[in-house]
C-alpha cells in the first residue's frame, strides 16, 4: 500500500485541501473551545488567532520523553497554542481541569516555562518560541499537570473546555507490591501510567488503601500492567479483573425519608427519583451540568425534561466529583437557614453518590430532593459537623426507598467469522447473555460480521473461546456502548443482581447483605 500511495503525501494533501487554517477555524470555534465570556480579551485573542494577544494554551496530554539522556523519563506537556505566543522562561498561570475562576483550587501561578519544543517523530527539537495556531511541547509542568490543563498569562483567563473521552473505564484490577517496602515505587509508577495514557486508564486509591487500575477492556488492562511494571521497576500482585457497576433508582421514593442530627434538634427530609436516560447521557457527555450557563441549563430542563421552573433554579450540586450524572435539588419552600447548611448538604451528596448504599459503588441517574429541613433556631444547636453524616444517611434512605437497581456496562461486540462457523458463534453468544442487533456479509468475502450487545462481565475470555470453537477463524472487537439495568431485584436472594451485590460487598470487606432501611431512617 505504501508503495502505491505515500502516507505522508496523502495526509499532507488531505490537510491542505480539507482542513481550515487556525486563523479561519478559530473564528467560529471560539464559543465551543473557551469557557469564559466571548467578549473578553482572551476570547478575542483566540478568535483572531493573534500572536501578540494574551497567551491561552491547552495541554491535551503528557508525553513521556524516551530519547536523550538529559530529560529521559521526564514528561512534557503536549498541546496547542490558541492565542498569543509561548516562549522559554515565560511566567504562566497553570489552570487544571478542576479550576474555577475566582478560586485557587487546581491553580498554580507564576510558573516558568523551562523549554519549548516541537515533537518530530519521537525526538524533541528546541525552539525559542511558538506562536498561536501551532502544536508544541513544554518542559517543566509534569509536577503540576496530571493529564490536561490550560496555561495563560492573563489573570482573568478562563479554561479551554476539557476533552471528553468516549471510552469508559469499566474493567478494573487491584494491584499491590509483592514487597510492601516498594510501595513508593508502585505509587510513582501509577502516577507515570496515569500521565502516559489519560484517555483509557484511571488509577485510584480506595479508602482502605487498595490501588485500583481501571480501563476499557481486559486487553488494555494487560498492556497497562506491562507499562506499570516498567515504570515502577518492582514486582506486583494483580487480582483477577472485575467489572465496575453502578447503583441507580428505578422509581420515585415510596415515602419521605427523614434523619436527625445526634442532638435531635435538626431534621432533614428527602426523596429520590430516577433521571431520564437522555438527561443522564447529556450530563456524562458534558453537554449539560455545572459548566453550562445557568439560564441555558434551566431552559433545557424545563423545555426538554418537564422540570418545574422553581426546581431548575434550585439545583445545588451535581455528583459525584461535582460533575457526575446525579443531581441534588433544594425542593424546600422559604426556609431561612438553607444557605447556611448548603455546603455540608452538598458534601454529603458527593459522598453518597460516590459510595452508594447497596455496595459502595457510584450512583448514576438519580435525583435527590431535599423536601424539608427543620433547624434549631439557636446557632449553638446547628453544628455543621453533624450535618454531613446526617444528610448522607437521609440520602441513603431515599435511595433504598426508590426501588434501587444495579446498572452494568455493555459492550458492542463485533465478531467476524466464516459463514460455516456462525452457528457455533451464536451458541457462544447465547450463553453470555448477549443480544444480536445486526448481521451482514462482508462484501467480496465469505465472512459474516455480527454485532451484539454483550455485558462486560460476560466478555472475559470471549476472544479465546471464539478462536477455540472456530479453529482460529473468528475475530472479535469490543467497545463500550452504554449502561443497562440488571433486571433482577438485588433484594431477592438467588438473583443475578443479588449475587453481584454480595460479591462486591465481599471484595470490599463490607458486612454481608444490603444495609436495612432502618439503619438510615429515624422516627419523629
N, C-alpha and C positions, 0 to 999 in steps of 0.2 A: 504493500500500500504506500509506503513512504517513497519507493522508487517512482511510483506513478504520480503521487501528489505530495509535495513537500509540506509537512505540517506547519513549519514556521511561516512559509509564504502564504499558506491558506489562512492561517489565523490573522496574520497581518492584513491581508486583503479584506477579510471579513470585518475587522475592526475599523479600517479606513472607510469602508463603504456603508456600514450599518450602525456604528456606534457614534453618537453625537459627542462633540468635544466637551470638556468640562465647562467651558465658558458658556456653551449653549445649554447643556443639560442642567446645570445648577440654577438656571433662571427659573425653571418650572419645578425643580425637585426640592427647593429650599423648605417649603412647607412640610414635606414628608421627612426631611432629614433633621431639622432643627426643632428642639422642644420649646425654645423661647419665643417671644413675640416677633412677628415678621417685620416689624418696623424699627428694631434696634440696630445698632451699628455692626454687630456681629452677623446678624442675618443679612444685612446689606453686603458685607464682605463675602459671604458665601454666594449670594445671588449674582454679584458682579464678578466673582472669581478674581478678587482684587489682591494682587501680591503685596500691595502696600497697606492693606487694611488690617484690622485686628486679626491676630492668629486664631484659627479654630481648626483643630486636627482631631481625627478619630482613629484610635488604635483598635483594630479589629481582633488581633490575636498576638500572642507572644511566641516568638520563633527561637528555637534553640540554636546557638552557634555551634557548628560542627567542624569548621575549618579554622586554621590559625591557632597558634599556641597562646597568644596573649589573652584572648577573650573566650577561649574554649570553655564549654559548659555554662556560659552565660546565656541569658535570654534577651533578645532585642524586641522592642515594640514595633510591630509591623502595622502600618496604617496609611491613611491618605490625608493630605492637606487640603482642606476645603476653602480656607481663606487665609490671607497673609502669607508669611514666609517663615519657615523654621530654620534655625542656624545653630551651629555649635556654640555652647556657652550661654545660650539664651535662657532667661528665667521664665518659667511657665507655672501655671496652676494645673494640677492633676485632679480631674473630677472622675471618680469611679462611677460604676453603674448605679450605686445607691445614693449618689449625691443629690441633694435638693437645694435649690437656690436659697440663700439666706441662712443656711445651716453649715455646720463644719463636719458632719459625718461624711466619711469617704472622700475627704478633700485634703490635698497636700499643696501648699503654696510655696512659691519662690524656689522651685527645684530647677537645677541647671541641666541642660542637655549636654551630656558628655561627648557624644559623637553622633553625626548624621551620616547614614549610609544609604546606598542603593543596593538592592539584592539582585545579583546576576547569577543565575543558576543557584549554586549553594555557597557562593562567595559574596563577601561584603566589600563594597568599594566606597571609600571615604569621600564625602562631599563637604563643601563649605556651607552650603545652604540649599534648601529645596523650596521653590515657590508653590503656590496653590495649584491644584489640578494634577499633582503627581503623587505617586505612592513612594514610601521610603521606610527606612528602619531607624530606630533611635536606641542608643545605648544609655543605660543609667536609670531605667524605670522598672527593672524586674523586681525591685523590693517594694514598689508602690502599687503596681497593677498585677492582678492575677490573670484576668482574661482580656478585658477590654476597658476602654475609658475614653474620655475627651480631654484634650490639652488646649489651653488658651492662655493668652497674656492679658486678657480683659477681665476685670473683676466682676462685671455684670453678665458675663457669658453664661449661657445655659448649655446643657449637654446635647450632643448628637444622639439621636434615638438609637438605642441598643439593638443590635442584630438579634432577631428571634430565630432560633434553630428549630426546624420541624421534627428533629429526631428526639424522641423521649427516652430517658434512661430508665428502662422498665425491668432490667435484669441486674442483679447485684450479688456481690460476694463479700464475705467477711474475711479480712486478712489480719495477720499478726506476725511479728518476727519470731523465728524459731528460738533466738536468743533474746530475752527481754532487754538486755543491755544495749541492743541495737535498735531500740525503738526510735531514738532521734534520727538515725539514718533512714528508717522507714518513713518517718514524717517528712523529711526533706525530699525523699523520693516521690511521695504523694503530691507534694507541692509542685515538683517539676512535671509530674504526669498531668496534673490538672492544667498547667500552663500550656503544655505541648499539644493538647487535644481538647480545647474548650467546647467544641460542638457536640461531642458524643460521650464524654466521660464526666462523671460527677464524683468527687471524693469528699466524704463527710465523716464526721466523728459522732457517734451516738453518745448519749449521756452516760452510758455505762462504760465508756472508753473504747468501744469497738470501732475499728476503722472499716469503713464501707467504701467499696468501689462499685459504681453503678454505670451501666452503659446500655446500648440499644439492643444488643443481642449477645448470645453466648460466644460467637466467634470473635467479636470485638473485645469482649472481656479477656479472652486469652491473649490477644495482641497487647492489650493494656498491661496485663500482668507481666508479659515478657519485657515491656518497656520499663515497668516498675522495678523489676529485678536489676536492670542495668542502671537505672537512676539511683537506687538506694544502695546497691552493692552489698546486699545482705540476703540471707535465705529467709523465705517467708512461708507460712502455713496459710492455705487458702481453703475456705469452705466450699461445699457444692453450691452452684448458682441457684438462686431462688428469685421469685418474681415479686415485683412491687405491686401491691394492691392499694385501693383507695376505699375510704368509707363515705357513704352518702346517705341521704334521706329520700324515701320514695313517696312520702305523703306529708301532709301538714300535721303538726303535733296534735295528739288526741286530747291534750289538756294543757293548761297554762302551768308551767313549772315554776317553782319558787325555791330560793335558798336564802338562808340568813347568815349574817356575819356572826362570829363566835359570841359577841356581846348581845346578840338577839335584837339589836336596835335598828338594823338596816336590812331591808328585804329587797331581793331582786326577782323580777318575774320575766320569763322569756318563753318563746316558742321557736320552732324550727319548721322549715318547709323547703322543698327542692326548688332549685333554679331550673329554668328551661335549658334544654341542650344547646340551643342556638346562643343564648347569653353566655353559657359556660365556655363555649368554643371561642367567642369573642374575647372573653377575659383571658383565656390561655394564649391566644394569639397576640395579645397586647393591643387589640383594636378597641378595647373598652377597659375602663379601670381608672386607677388614680392618676395616670399620666395624660388622661383626656380632659379637655376643657370641661369645667363643671356644668355649664349651660348645655353644651352638646351632650354630655353624659345624661343629664336629666331628660332632655328631649328624646333620646334614644330609648330610655327605659319607659317613658310614658307612651310614646308613639308606637313602639315596636313590641313591647312586652307587657303592656297593660298595667304598669305601676301607677299608683296614685301620686300626684304631684308632691304632696307633703312627704311621702315615703322617699321619693327620689331625691328630695332636698336634704334629707337627714341620714344619708349614708355616712357611717362613722369610719368604716375600715374595710379593706379587702385582705384576705388572708388565705394560706399562710404567707409569711415573709412580705406582707403588705401589698402583694400583687397577685395573689392566688385567686382561684375560681370560687371563692366563698365571700359572702357579703354580710356585714353587721349593720343593722338598721336600728336607729333610735325611733321606736314607734310610740313613745310616751307623749303625753299631752301636757304642755306647760308646767314642767317640773323645774323649779328654780335651781336645783343643785346638779343638773345633768352635766354642765360644763366642768364642774368640779370633779366628777368621777369619770370623765371621758377617757383619760389616759389609762387608769387601771382596767377599765372595761375593755379597751382596745388591746391592752397587753394580754389579758386573759383570753381574748378571742384569738390572737396569734398563737397562743399556747394550745388552745383547744383544737384549732384547725390543723396544727402541726402534728398533734398526737390525739387521735380520736378516742372515743370512749370504749369501742369494742376491742381493738387490738393495737392501739397506739400508732396507727398509720394516718397519713394526711387525709383530711376531709376534702371532698370535691363536690361542687354543685349544690351547696347548702346555703340557705339564707337564715340567719339568726335574727329574730326580732326581740328587742328589749321592750316588752309590753308595758311594764310599770316599774317604778323604783320608789320605795318608801325609805326615806332617810331621816335620821335623828336630827332635830334642829340644832342641838348643841354640838359645835365642832369637835369637842373632846371625844364624842362617840362616833365620829366619822373618820376613823383612821384608815387611810388608803391602803395600808399594808395588808389589811384583812379583806379588802375588796377583790383582789386578784384571784385568790383561791375560791372565794365565794362565787364570783362571776363564772369562773371555769366550771364549777360544779353545776350551775344552772344551765350552762351551755351544753354540758354532757347530758343532763336530764332531758333537755329539749331534743337533742339528737336521738336518744333512746325512745322517746315517745313519738317520733316521726317515722316509724317503720324503717329502721336503719337497714341498709343493704350494703353489699360489697361490690365494687367495680373492679374488673380485671382488664389488663391491656390486651389488645387484639392485634395480631399481625395480619397484613395482607400477604399471603404466601403465593408466589408464582412458581409453578412446577412445570418443567418442560421434559417430556419423555416421549418415546416412540408409541405409536398407536397401539401396538400389541401388548404393551405393558400397562395401559391405563386402568384396566380392571384392578390390578394389584395396587396402583397408586390410590384409587378411590377407596379401596378397603382400608388402606393405611390411614387415609384422611378421616374416614368414618370413625375409626377407633380413637381419634384425637379431638372429638367434639368440634370439628370444622364444618363450615358452611360454604359449599362451592357456589361462586357467584358468576363465573364466566368460564367457557371452554371454547377454544378456537384453534384451528390448524395454523401452523407456521408456514407461510407461503413458500412454495418451492421445496419443501422438505417433508419427510414422513413423520414429523414431530407434531405433538399436540401440546398447547400451552393451557394450563388450568390455573385459574385464580380462585383463592378461597380465603375466607376469614378464619384465622386459626388462633386460639388462645395462646398467649406466650408461654404459659405453663406447660402446654402440650407440644411446644416446638422443640424442646430439648431432645437432641438425638434424632431429629427428623431427617436431616441430610444423610446421616449414616444408614438409617433404616431404609430410605429410598434407594440408596446405592446397592444395598444388600438384596432387596426384593426385585430390583430391575437389572441386576448384574452390571451396575455402574452406568446405566444408560440415562438415568434421570438426574436432573439438576434443579436445585431449588434456590429461591431467594426470598427472604422475609424482611418486610419493612413495617414499622409500627404504623397502624392506621387509625385506631380510635379506642376509646374506653367503652366497655359494655358491662351491663349489670349482671351479676351472677343471679339467676332467677330464684334460687332457693332462699329460705328464711334462715339466717345464721343462728336463730334461737332454737331451731328444730334440730334435735340430735340426729346424726346419721346423714345429713345432707352435705352436699359439696361445700356450701358456704360455711357450715358449722365446722367442717374439717379444716378448711383454710384458716378460720379464726383460731382454732385450737393449735394448729401447727405454728402460726406466727406468734401467739402468746407464749408458747413453749420455747421458741427460739430466742425470744426477748427476755425470758426469765420472769414473765408475769404470772400472776396467780391463775390457776385453771378456771376457765369459764368466764363469760362476759359479766362484768360487774352488774349487780342488780340495780334497778332504778332507785330503790330505797336508799342506796348508798350515796346518792347525789341529791335527793329531794329532802326538803324539810316540811314540817307541818305548821300551819298558822297557830 
